[in-house]
Amino acid sequence: MNIWVLSHQYDYGNLCDKYKWNEEGRILGVYYTREVALRSLTEYQKIKGFSSHISNFYIEEYILDEIKN
C-alpha cells in the first residue's frame, strides 16, 4: 500500500548567525492518492503563512508493508 505525505518547510532568521536562524516544518496530511494530496496542496497555498512560502511544499510517497498471514 502506498501513501503520500504533504509537508511544508521553510527557514527564517539570520542565516549567517546560527543562534538567530531557525527552521519550521509541518506535516499537513497523509493521503491515499497523489491526486488528493495535490488538491489539498492547492488549498493550503491559499492560506496566509503558507502562501508566502509557496515553493516549500513537498509531497513524498511512502510504501507501507503489508502483513501477510
WOJOMO-V890324 format. One record per residue. SS is DSSP state (H for helix, E for strand, - for the rest). PHI is phi in radians with two decimals (999 if undefined). NEAR is the number of other ideal C-beta (glycine too) atoms within 12 Angstrom. Layout:
SS&PHI&NEAR  SS&PHI&NEAR
This chain:
-&999&13  E&-1.88&18  E&-2.28&21  E&-2.13&28  E&-1.92&26  E&-1.72&33  E&-2.37&26  E&-2.45&28  E&-2.42&20  E&-2.75&23  E&-1.86&15  E&-2.65&16  E&1.75&14  -&-1.56&11  -&-1.16&13  -&-1.47&8  -&-2.09&9  -&-1.11&11  -&-1.49&9  -&-2.00&11  E&-1.95&14  E&-2.58&15  E&-2.31&15  E&-2.25&17  E&-2.53&18  E&-2.46&20  E&-1.56&21  E&-1.68&26  E&3.12&25  E&-2.17&21  E&-2.29&24  -&-1.41&17  -&-2.29&18  H&-1.17&19  H&-1.09&13  H&-1.18&18  H&-1.10&29  H&-1.16&18  H&-1.12&17  H&-1.14&28  H&-1.02&29  H&-1.13&18  H&-1.25&17  H&-1.14&27  -&-1.11&22  -&-1.49&13  -&-1.47&18  -&-0.99&10  -&1.76&17  -&-1.36&25  H&-1.16&18  H&-1.43&15  H&-2.27&23  H&-1.21&17  H&-1.57&13  H&-1.82&24  E&-1.57&29  E&-2.39&22  E&-2.10&28  E&-2.12&20  E&-1.66&18  E&-2.22&19  E&-1.83&11  -&-1.59&13  -&-1.25&9  -&-1.73&8  -&-1.52&6  -&-1.91&4  -&-1.78&3
